[in-house]
Amino acid sequence: MKFSTPTTHKIVVATITFGLFAFSAAQAQQVPVPPKMVPEMTEFWEPEPRVVTPGQGMAAPSDALVLFDGKSLDQWKAKSGGGAAAWQVKDGTFIVGKGDISTKREFGDFQLHIEWSAPNKVEGNSQGRGNSGIFLQDRYELQVLDSYNNRTYSNGQAGSIYKQHRPLVNAMRPPTEWNVYDIIYTAPRFKEDGSLFSPARVTVLHNGVLIQNNTEVKGPTEYIGLPEYKAHGKAPISLQDHGNPVAYRNIWIREL
């Protein structure tokens, strides 16, 4: 067996060391050096958000469609038959009359502001007291009901997605005062074969209090039975005649 001399050993070690150094240097040249981080790297100037002028108080912003201006129901029609909306307009409000009414326009995703008041004369109880409803896309009901000191089933009281989701809290004002709903609605999406891709979702503030938080709508409102989605496109906003003289005012909508 042949043994290496100390000199040979030093030469081998030096060769290996030089080779590793050369390999490391080559690798270092291939690895990109990250740029120096500066604030401008995460500042995006385009696209610039368009300007919308907010309304004073609860008035409509500049890009909203006013659905009721306190003077006429020109933006509405009778849901059945499509004739003129026959509800009474009085003193800047309108009162539930005979038959449901719907907007003439159809909508998809939207922000809706609507104010309503239960009848000043308190009559009935549970579902028979100050009952109406706001049907989003003519299918999905946000309940309107005098729920001030009026017990009923929780998923049927004011602010509920009727028969589906109770409100997080009861934020009702007394019948002599006006209630405000601010609604953010995302329409359902459907696949080409008509099956559901994503359900409708809704966020609701009642008198400034969050009562529905990005709530998933299970399907069209059903009084009896379980809801089931059927494909549809844009559709109107409808208001329900439930036989009680509920009043409405100051209604505007922003398409999203």
C-alpha positions in Angstrom: 0.0 0.0 0.0 1.3 3.4 -0.9 1.0 6.3 1.5 0.8 9.9 0.5 3.4 12.3 1.8 2.6 15.4 3.8 3.3 17.5 0.8 0.9 15.6 -1.4 -1.7 15.8 1.3 -1.4 19.6 1.4 -1.7 19.8 -2.3 -4.9 17.7 -2.3 -6.5 19.8 0.5 -5.6 23.0 -1.3 -7.1 21.7 -4.6 -10.4 20.7 -2.9 -10.6 24.0 -1.1 -10.0 26.0 -4.2 -12.6 23.9 -6.1 -15.3 24.5 -3.5 -14.5 28.2 -3.4 -14.8 28.4 -7.2 -18.1 26.4 -7.2 -19.5 28.7 -4.5 -18.5 31.8 -6.4 -20.1 30.5 -9.6 -23.4 29.7 -7.7 -23.4 33.1 -6.1 -23.2 34.7 -9.6 -26.4 32.7 -10.6 -28.5 33.7 -7.6 -30.3 37.1 -8.3 -29.7 39.7 -5.7 -33.0 41.2 -4.5 -33.4 44.9 -5.3 -33.2 47.4 -2.5 -36.6 47.8 -0.9 -38.1 51.3 -1.2 -41.6 52.6 -0.3 -42.5 53.2 -3.9 -42.3 49.5 -4.7 -45.7 48.9 -3.0 -47.4 52.1 -4.1 -49.9 51.7 -7.0 -51.4 54.9 -8.6 -53.6 53.3 -11.3 -56.4 52.7 -11.6 -57.5 55.8 -9.6 -60.9 55.4 -7.8 -63.6 57.6 -9.4 -65.0 60.4 -7.3 -68.4 60.0 -5.7 -70.0 62.9 -3.8 -71.7 61.6 -0.7 -75.1 62.8 0.2 -75.9 65.0 3.2 -77.2 62.9 6.1 -78.9 60.0 4.5 -79.4 61.6 1.1 -78.4 59.7 -2.0 -74.7 59.9 -3.1 -74.0 61.3 -6.6 -73.8 57.9 -8.4 -77.1 56.5 -6.9 -80.4 55.9 -8.6 -83.2 57.5 -6.5 -86.1 55.0 -6.4 -88.3 57.2 -4.3 -87.8 61.0 -4.1 -90.8 61.7 -1.9 -93.0 62.8 -4.8 -93.9 59.9 -7.1 -93.7 56.2 -7.7 -92.4 56.6 -11.2 -89.6 54.1 -10.7 -92.1 51.4 -9.6 -94.9 49.3 -11.1 -97.5 46.8 -9.9 -95.8 43.5 -9.6 -98.8 41.7 -11.0 -99.7 43.0 -14.4 -97.0 45.7 -14.6 -99.4 48.6 -14.4 -98.9 51.7 -12.3 -98.0 51.3 -8.6 -101.2 52.1 -6.8 -99.8 52.8 -3.3 -100.6 56.1 -1.8 -97.9 58.9 -1.8 -98.4 61.4 1.0 -96.1 63.9 2.8 -92.9 62.6 1.3 -93.7 58.9 2.0 -95.7 56.1 0.5 -98.0 53.7 2.2 -98.4 50.0 1.4 -101.5 49.6 -0.7 -103.1 46.8 -2.7 -100.7 44.3 -4.2 -96.9 44.0 -4.3 -94.9 46.6 -6.2 -91.6 46.2 -8.1 -88.9 48.5 -9.5 -89.1 49.0 -13.2 -85.3 48.5 -13.4 -83.6 45.2 -12.7 -80.4 44.8 -10.6 -77.6 42.4 -9.8 -75.1 43.4 -7.1 -76.1 46.6 -5.3 -76.1 48.8 -2.2 -79.7 49.7 -1.2 -80.8 52.3 1.3 -84.4 52.2 2.4 -86.3 53.7 5.3 -89.6 52.4 6.7 -92.0 52.9 9.6 -94.4 50.6 11.3 -98.0 51.8 11.6 -98.4 54.3 14.4 -101.5 52.5 15.6 -100.2 49.3 17.2 -102.5 46.4 16.2 -102.1 42.6 16.2 -99.1 40.6 17.3 -96.4 38.4 16.0 -96.5 38.3 12.1 -99.7 40.3 12.1 -98.2 43.6 13.2 -96.6 46.0 10.8 -95.7 43.3 8.3 -94.2 44.0 4.8 -91.0 42.8 3.2 -88.2 43.8 0.8 -87.5 41.2 -1.8 -84.0 41.4 -3.2 -84.0 40.4 -6.8 -87.7 39.7 -6.4 -86.8 36.4 -4.6 -84.9 36.8 -1.3 -86.9 38.5 1.5 -85.5 40.8 4.1 -88.3 41.0 6.6 -90.0 44.2 7.5 -92.0 43.8 10.7 -92.9 45.8 13.9 -90.6 43.9 16.2 -90.6 46.5 18.9 -91.9 44.6 22.0 -93.4 42.1 19.7 -92.2 38.5 20.0 -92.3 36.2 17.0 -90.2 33.4 15.6 -86.6 34.8 15.4 -86.1 34.0 11.7 -89.2 35.9 10.9 -88.7 39.2 12.9 -87.5 42.5 11.5 -84.1 42.2 9.8 -84.3 38.5 9.3 -83.7 36.8 6.0 -87.1 35.4 6.2 -87.3 31.8 7.4 -83.5 31.4 6.9 -81.4 33.7 9.2 -82.4 35.6 12.3 -80.9 39.1 12.8 -77.8 39.3 15.1 -79.7 41.7 17.3 -83.1 43.5 17.5 -82.4 47.1 16.6 -86.1 48.2 16.2 -87.3 51.7 16.9 -90.8 52.4 18.2 -93.7 52.6 15.7 -93.7 56.4 15.8 -90.1 56.5 14.5 -88.4 55.6 11.2 -86.2 52.6 10.7 -83.3 52.5 8.3 -81.9 49.5 6.4 -78.6 49.8 4.6 -78.1 46.7 2.5 -75.1 45.4 0.6 -76.1 42.6 -1.7 -74.1 40.2 -3.9 -76.2 38.3 -6.4 -75.8 34.5 -6.8 -73.8 33.2 -9.7 -74.8 30.2 -11.8 -72.9 27.8 -14.1 -73.7 27.4 -17.8 -75.8 24.3 -16.9 -77.9 26.3 -14.5 -76.5 24.8 -11.3 -75.4 27.1 -8.5 -71.8 28.4 -8.6 -72.0 30.7 -5.6 -75.0 31.7 -3.4 -76.3 35.2 -2.8 -74.8 37.0 0.2 -76.2 40.0 2.1 -74.9 42.4 4.8 -77.5 44.6 6.5 -77.3 47.5 9.0 -80.5 48.3 10.8 -80.4 51.8 12.2 -76.7 51.7 11.9 -76.4 48.4 13.8 -75.0 45.3 12.0 -77.7 42.6 11.9 -76.6 40.5 8.9 -72.9 40.0 8.4 -72.1 38.7 4.9 -74.9 36.2 5.4 -75.3 33.4 2.9 -78.8 33.2 1.4 -79.9 29.6 1.2 -82.2 30.3 -1.8 -85.5 32.0 -2.7 -87.8 32.7 0.2 -90.3 30.0 0.9 -93.1 30.2 3.5 -93.4 26.4 3.6 -90.5 24.1 2.8 -86.9 24.5 2.0 -85.4 26.9 -0.5 -83.8 25.8 -3.7 -81.9 27.9 -6.2 -83.0 28.3 -9.8 -80.8 30.1 -12.3 -81.7 33.7 -13.0 -80.2 37.0 -14.0 -80.8 40.6 -12.9 -84.2 41.2 -11.3 -86.2 44.0 -9.6 -86.5 45.0 -6.0 -90.0 44.2 -4.8 -92.0 45.5 -1.8 -94.6 43.3 -0.2 -98.3 44.0 0.6 -99.0 42.0 3.7 -102.2 43.9 4.6 -100.5 46.4 7.0 -100.1 50.1 6.3 -96.3 50.2 6.6 -94.8 53.5 5.3 -91.6 53.9 3.1 -89.4 56.8 2.2 -85.9 57.9 1.0 -85.1 54.9 -1.2 -81.9 54.8 -3.4 -79.7 52.2 -4.9 -76.1 52.0 -6.2 -75.3 49.3 -8.6 -72.0 47.5 -7.8 
